[in-house]
Amino acid sequence: MQDMQDMIDRLNQSGKRLSKGHRKIAQYIVEHYDKAVFMTASRLGESVGVSESTVVRFASAMGYEGYPQLQRSLQELVSHRLTANQRIEMSTDIDPHAALPFVLKSDMQNLRATLEGMDNQVFEDVVQRLLSAKAIYVMGLRSAAPLAQFMGYYLNYIFDDVHLVSSGATDVFEEIAKLNQDDVLVGISFPRYSTRTLEAMRFAKRCGAQVVAITDGPMSPLHESADVTLTARTDMASFVDSLAAPLSVINALLVSLGLHRKEALTEHFRKLETIWDTYEVYLEEEGHHG
């Protein structure tokens, strides 16, 4: 895990020798990064054989405000490297009967951290790019596919030319072949990142299109291939990706876009309601029987 070793070396810029306890912590992180980065300070101390306060002091010695900040940096480094098996191993400490509160609390933390880290100017920039686009392409593969589908579904109510790019019958590059400088491609991917999504974003850039990334942070490979990036936290509790925060960010985007296009959207829904009523798309209240 060379990246981790480089990080430890780089963080220890003061040139001071690490204490014996601190060296043990650093060594443990390098050798067991897949487990260590998701441990609490007390659990890490227990595993290494040092006190919780020693772990906290180690974080300070590394130049961080506290252990949570060190933990987050380490998570960003390794999260996209974790295999499904490593993720499952990570979650072995969770009591199956406590999964509901554990996961919901984890999602709440992701939402809170996403809100605190969100730059409203960047968010508004994305809104304006989408409003100005001639055509919008939304791409999300594998676990990000439901996010792309949700976003594409509602964008279709707001805009006339929306394309959902998926790994269906055709190759993704056939679906985005007509991209040009008037269009926007929204690429959505989280650890472990989709190679195909990244390739499509690079292709879109070469076509002169604007590229928006929705991903988990500046260390994401999508970040460098995008003109602008919206970040949402997805710290996972297990092999399942936590998509609550990304979905919430997409929801906010859709609401903002809908408010900007309020008149056109109102007229569109007026027509749709007539169609839905005619063809009984939705259950009517009187249709419910006790």
C-alpha positions as CSV (number, residue, x, y, z in Angstrom):
1,M,0.0,0.0,0.0
2,Q,2.6,2.5,-1.2
3,D,0.1,5.5,-1.2
4,M,-0.4,5.0,2.5
5,Q,3.3,4.7,3.2
6,D,3.9,7.9,1.2
7,M,1.1,9.6,3.2
8,I,2.6,8.7,6.5
9,D,6.1,9.9,5.3
10,R,4.6,13.1,3.9
11,L,2.6,13.9,7.0
12,N,5.6,13.5,9.3
13,Q,7.1,16.7,7.9
14,S,8.5,17.9,11.2
15,G,11.4,15.4,10.8
16,K,10.9,14.3,14.4
17,R,11.2,10.7,15.1
18,L,7.9,9.0,15.9
19,S,7.6,7.7,19.4
20,K,7.4,3.9,19.8
21,G,3.6,4.0,20.3
22,H,3.1,6.2,17.2
23,R,5.4,4.0,15.1
24,K,3.2,1.0,16.1
25,I,0.1,2.9,15.0
26,A,1.6,4.0,11.7
27,Q,2.8,0.4,11.0
28,Y,-0.6,-1.1,11.8
29,I,-2.3,1.4,9.4
30,V,0.1,0.6,6.6
31,E,-0.3,-3.2,7.0
32,H,-4.0,-3.3,7.8
33,Y,-5.4,-0.2,6.1
34,D,-8.6,-1.9,5.0
35,K,-9.6,-2.4,8.7
36,A,-7.8,0.4,10.4
37,V,-9.3,3.3,8.5
38,F,-12.8,2.4,9.7
39,M,-11.9,1.9,13.3
40,T,-12.7,4.3,16.2
41,A,-9.7,5.7,18.0
42,S,-10.3,3.4,21.0
43,R,-10.7,0.3,18.7
44,L,-7.5,1.2,16.8
45,G,-5.6,1.6,20.1
46,E,-6.9,-1.7,21.3
47,S,-5.7,-3.5,18.2
48,V,-2.3,-1.9,18.3
49,G,-1.8,-2.2,22.1
50,V,-1.8,1.5,22.9
51,S,-4.3,3.8,24.7
52,E,-7.0,5.8,22.9
53,S,-5.3,9.1,23.9
54,T,-2.1,7.8,22.2
55,V,-4.0,7.4,19.0
56,V,-5.5,10.9,19.3
57,R,-2.0,12.3,19.9
58,F,-0.7,10.4,16.9
59,A,-3.4,12.2,14.7
60,S,-2.1,15.6,16.1
61,A,1.5,14.6,15.5
62,M,0.5,13.9,11.8
63,G,-0.8,17.5,11.6
64,Y,-4.5,16.9,11.9
65,E,-7.0,18.6,14.2
66,G,-8.1,15.3,15.6
67,Y,-8.5,11.6,14.9
68,P,-11.7,12.0,12.8
69,Q,-9.9,14.2,10.4
70,L,-7.0,11.8,10.0
71,Q,-9.5,8.9,9.6
72,R,-11.3,10.8,6.8
73,S,-8.1,11.4,4.9
74,L,-7.2,7.8,5.2
75,Q,-10.6,6.7,4.1
76,E,-10.4,8.9,1.0
77,L,-7.1,7.2,0.1
78,V,-8.2,3.7,0.4
79,S,-12.0,3.6,-0.1
80,H,-11.8,3.0,-3.9
81,R,-9.3,0.2,-3.4
82,L,-11.5,-1.9,-1.1
83,T,-12.8,-5.1,-2.6
84,A,-16.3,-6.4,-1.8
85,N,-14.7,-9.0,0.5
86,Q,-12.8,-6.3,2.4
87,R,-16.0,-4.3,2.8
88,I,-17.8,-7.3,4.2
89,E,-14.9,-7.9,6.6
90,M,-15.1,-4.3,7.7
91,S,-18.7,-4.8,8.8
92,T,-18.2,-8.0,10.9
93,D,-18.2,-6.0,14.1
94,I,-21.8,-4.8,13.4
95,D,-24.5,-6.6,15.4
96,P,-27.0,-7.8,12.7
97,H,-29.8,-6.8,15.1
98,A,-28.4,-3.3,15.3
99,A,-28.1,-2.8,11.6
100,L,-31.1,-0.5,11.2
101,P,-30.0,2.2,13.7
102,F,-26.3,1.8,12.7
103,V,-26.9,2.3,9.0
104,L,-29.5,5.1,9.4
105,K,-27.1,7.0,11.8
106,S,-24.3,6.4,9.3
107,D,-26.4,7.9,6.5
108,M,-27.3,10.9,8.7
109,Q,-23.6,11.5,9.3
110,N,-23.0,11.4,5.6
111,L,-25.8,13.9,4.9
112,R,-24.5,16.2,7.6
113,A,-20.9,16.1,6.3
114,T,-22.2,16.6,2.8
115,L,-24.1,19.7,3.8
116,E,-21.2,21.1,5.7
117,G,-18.8,20.5,2.8
118,M,-21.0,21.8,0.1
119,D,-20.0,25.0,-1.8
120,N,-23.2,26.7,-2.7
121,Q,-21.5,28.6,-5.6
122,V,-20.4,25.3,-7.1
123,F,-24.0,24.0,-6.7
124,E,-25.4,27.1,-8.5
125,D,-22.7,26.7,-11.2
126,V,-24.0,23.2,-12.0
127,V,-27.6,24.5,-12.0
128,Q,-26.7,27.2,-14.5
129,R,-24.8,24.8,-16.8
130,L,-27.8,22.4,-16.9
131,L,-30.2,25.2,-17.6
132,S,-28.1,26.4,-20.5
133,A,-27.5,23.0,-22.0
134,K,-29.1,22.0,-25.3
135,A,-29.0,18.3,-24.4
136,I,-28.3,16.7,-21.0
137,Y,-26.7,13.2,-20.7
138,V,-26.8,11.5,-17.4
139,M,-24.5,8.6,-16.8
140,G,-24.3,6.2,-13.8
141,L,-23.3,2.6,-14.0
142,R,-23.4,-0.3,-11.6
143,S,-24.4,0.8,-8.1
144,A,-24.7,4.4,-9.4
145,A,-27.3,3.4,-12.0
146,P,-30.3,4.0,-9.7
147,L,-29.1,7.5,-9.0
148,A,-28.7,8.3,-12.8
149,Q,-32.2,6.7,-13.4
150,F,-33.8,8.9,-10.7
151,M,-32.1,12.0,-12.0
152,G,-32.9,11.3,-15.6
153,Y,-36.5,10.5,-14.8
154,Y,-37.2,13.9,-13.2
155,L,-34.9,15.9,-15.7
156,N,-37.3,14.6,-18.4
157,Y,-40.1,16.6,-16.8
158,I,-38.0,19.8,-16.8
159,F,-36.1,19.6,-20.1
160,D,-36.9,18.4,-23.6
161,D,-33.6,16.7,-24.5
162,V,-32.4,14.3,-21.8
163,H,-30.5,11.1,-22.3
164,L,-30.0,8.3,-19.7
165,V,-26.7,6.6,-20.5
166,S,-26.7,3.0,-19.3
167,S,-24.9,-0.2,-20.0
168,G,-27.8,-1.7,-21.9
169,A,-28.0,-3.3,-25.4
170,T,-25.7,-0.6,-26.9
171,D,-22.2,0.4,-26.0
172,V,-22.1,3.6,-23.9
173,F,-20.0,5.4,-26.5
174,E,-22.8,4.9,-29.1
175,E,-25.2,6.6,-26.7
176,I,-23.0,9.7,-26.3
177,A,-21.6,9.8,-29.8
178,K,-23.6,13.0,-30.7
179,L,-22.3,15.0,-27.7
180,N,-21.1,18.5,-28.7
181,Q,-20.1,21.8,-27.0
182,D,-23.8,22.8,-26.4
183,D,-24.3,19.7,-24.2
184,V,-23.6,18.6,-20.7
185,L,-22.7,15.1,-19.5
186,V,-23.3,14.4,-15.8
187,G,-21.1,11.5,-14.6
188,I,-22.0,9.8,-11.4
189,S,-19.7,7.3,-9.7
190,F,-18.5,6.4,-6.2
191,P,-16.0,3.9,-4.8
192,R,-15.2,1.5,-6.4
193,Y,-15.3,3.9,-9.4
194,S,-16.6,2.8,-12.8
195,T,-13.9,2.8,-15.4
196,R,-16.5,3.2,-18.2
197,T,-18.0,6.3,-16.6
198,L,-14.5,7.9,-16.4
199,E,-13.8,7.0,-20.0
200,A,-17.1,8.5,-21.1
201,M,-16.4,11.7,-19.2
202,R,-13.0,12.0,-20.9
203,F,-14.7,11.4,-24.3
204,A,-17.2,14.1,-23.6
205,K,-14.4,16.5,-22.8
206,R,-12.8,15.8,-26.1
207,C,-16.1,16.4,-27.8
208,G,-16.1,19.9,-26.3
209,A,-19.1,19.2,-24.0
210,Q,-19.3,20.4,-20.4
211,V,-18.8,17.7,-17.8
212,V,-20.3,17.6,-14.4
213,A,-19.2,15.0,-11.8
214,I,-21.2,13.8,-8.9
215,T,-18.7,11.9,-6.7
216,D,-17.3,11.5,-3.2
217,G,-14.5,14.1,-3.1
218,P,-11.5,15.8,-4.7
219,M,-9.5,12.5,-4.6
220,S,-12.0,10.8,-6.9
221,P,-10.6,10.2,-10.4
222,L,-13.8,11.8,-11.8
223,H,-12.8,15.1,-10.3
224,E,-10.0,15.8,-12.7
225,S,-12.1,14.9,-15.7
226,A,-14.9,17.3,-14.8
227,D,-15.4,21.0,-15.3
228,V,-17.2,21.2,-12.0
229,T,-17.7,18.6,-9.3
230,L,-20.5,18.1,-6.7
231,T,-19.3,16.0,-3.8
232,A,-21.4,13.8,-1.5
233,R,-20.2,11.6,1.3
234,T,-20.7,7.8,0.9
235,D,-18.8,6.3,3.8
236,M,-20.0,2.8,3.6
237,A,-20.9,0.5,6.5
238,S,-20.6,-2.7,4.5
239,F,-20.4,-4.0,1.0
240,V,-23.5,-1.8,0.2
241,D,-22.8,1.7,-1.0
242,S,-24.4,4.4,1.1
243,L,-26.2,6.5,-1.5
244,A,-28.4,8.6,0.8
245,A,-26.3,11.8,0.5
246,P,-25.8,11.6,-3.3
247,L,-29.5,11.1,-3.8
248,S,-30.2,14.1,-1.6
249,V,-27.8,16.3,-3.6
250,I,-29.5,15.1,-6.8
251,N,-32.8,15.9,-5.3
252,A,-31.7,19.4,-4.4
253,L,-30.5,19.9,-8.0
254,L,-33.8,18.8,-9.4
255,V,-35.8,21.0,-7.0
256,S,-33.6,24.0,-7.9
257,L,-33.9,23.4,-11.7
258,G,-37.7,22.9,-11.3
259,L,-38.0,26.3,-9.6
260,H,-36.0,28.0,-12.4
261,R,-38.3,26.4,-15.0
262,K,-41.5,26.7,-12.9
263,E,-43.8,28.1,-15.6
264,A,-42.9,25.5,-18.3
265,L,-43.0,22.7,-15.7
266,T,-46.4,23.7,-14.5
267,E,-47.8,23.7,-18.0
268,H,-46.1,20.3,-18.7
269,F,-47.6,18.8,-15.6
270,R,-51.1,20.2,-16.4
271,K,-50.9,18.2,-19.7
272,L,-49.5,15.1,-18.0
273,E,-52.3,15.1,-15.4
274,T,-54.9,14.9,-18.2
275,I,-53.0,12.0,-19.8
276,W,-52.6,10.2,-16.4
277,D,-56.3,10.6,-15.6
278,T,-57.3,9.4,-19.1
279,Y,-55.2,6.3,-18.9
280,E,-55.5,5.7,-15.2
281,V,-51.8,5.8,-14.6
282,Y,-52.2,6.4,-10.9
283,L,-54.7,5.0,-8.4
284,E,-57.4,7.4,-7.5
285,E,-58.5,7.8,-3.9
286,E,-62.0,6.4,-4.6
287,G,-60.3,3.4,-6.0
288,H,-59.1,2.3,-2.6
289,H,-61.2,-0.2,-0.8
290,G,-60.8,-1.1,2.8
